[in-house]
């Protein structure tokens, strides 16, 4: 079951969020796993913006997601949707988290 977690994306700014995966309080070893994620303006949108997603410490269960300022500059303000999917070494995919991405307009380009 995916965790519901909302994020805020500021247009014209970098986004970086780090997470640690635990199951029943025990860190999950992410060796040979991969992580991916994307945002859409709504569930029916035909295009998406992928996160740059990396496992930063496999034995520590750590991964992060990122968007550059150039990427966020191309986004329209509003409430978007996103999810993050983990793929195990056998190719089985699990949705880790999902939620709204509140895309906020800034003043400084």
C-alpha positions in Angstrom: 0.0 0.0 0.0 1.4 3.4 -1.0 1.9 6.1 1.5 0.1 9.3 0.9 2.5 12.3 1.1 2.0 15.7 -0.4 4.9 17.8 -1.6 5.3 21.5 -2.6 7.1 22.4 -5.8 8.3 26.0 -6.2 8.5 27.2 -9.8 12.0 28.4 -10.8 13.5 26.6 -7.8 15.3 23.2 -7.4 13.4 20.5 -5.6 15.2 17.8 -3.6 13.6 15.4 -1.1 15.3 12.5 0.6 13.5 9.4 2.1 14.4 6.3 4.0 12.5 3.1 3.4 11.6 1.0 6.4 9.3 -2.0 6.8 8.1 -2.7 10.3 10.7 -0.3 11.6 13.6 -2.1 9.9 15.6 -0.4 7.1 15.1 -2.0 3.7 18.3 -2.8 1.9 17.8 -1.4 -1.6 20.8 -3.1 -3.2 20.0 -3.8 -6.9 16.7 -1.9 -6.6 15.7 1.1 -8.7 13.4 4.0 -8.0 11.4 6.2 -10.4 8.7 8.8 -10.2 6.8 11.3 -12.2 4.3 14.2 -11.9 1.3 14.9 -14.0 -1.1 17.9 -14.1 -3.9 15.4 -13.5 -4.4 11.7 -13.7 -5.8 11.9 -17.2 -2.8 14.0 -18.6 -1.0 12.3 -21.4 2.4 13.8 -20.5 4.4 13.7 -17.4 7.5 15.2 -15.9 9.9 12.6 -14.5 11.8 13.1 -11.2 15.5 12.4 -11.2 15.4 9.6 -8.7 18.4 8.0 -7.1 19.2 5.4 -4.5 21.7 7.3 -2.4 22.6 4.5 0.2 21.3 1.1 -0.7 22.2 -0.5 2.7 20.8 2.6 4.5 17.5 2.4 2.5 18.0 5.9 1.3 16.7 7.4 -1.9 15.9 10.9 -3.2 13.9 12.7 -5.8 14.9 15.8 -7.6 13.7 18.4 -10.1 15.9 21.2 -11.5 14.9 24.9 -11.6 14.8 24.6 -15.4 12.2 21.8 -15.0 10.1 23.6 -12.5 10.1 26.8 -14.6 8.2 24.9 -17.3 5.5 23.8 -14.9 2.1 25.5 -14.6 1.0 26.5 -11.1 -1.7 24.4 -9.5 -2.3 21.1 -7.9 -0.6 18.2 -9.7 -0.4 14.5 -8.8 2.7 12.3 -8.5 3.9 8.9 -7.4 7.2 7.1 -6.7 7.7 3.4 -7.7 10.3 1.0 -6.4 11.5 -1.9 -8.7 13.0 -4.9 -6.9 15.8 -7.0 -8.5 13.2 -9.4 -9.9 11.4 -6.6 -11.7 8.4 -6.4 -9.4 7.2 -2.8 -9.0 5.7 -1.4 -5.9 4.2 2.1 -5.6 5.9 3.5 -2.5 4.2 6.9 -2.2 1.7 9.1 -4.0 0.0 12.4 -3.4 -0.6 15.9 -4.5 2.2 18.2 -5.7 1.3 21.8 -5.0 3.1 23.8 -7.7 3.5 27.4 -6.5 4.4 30.4 -8.6 7.3 32.5 -7.4 8.4 36.1 -8.0 12.1 35.7 -8.8 12.9 34.0 -12.1 
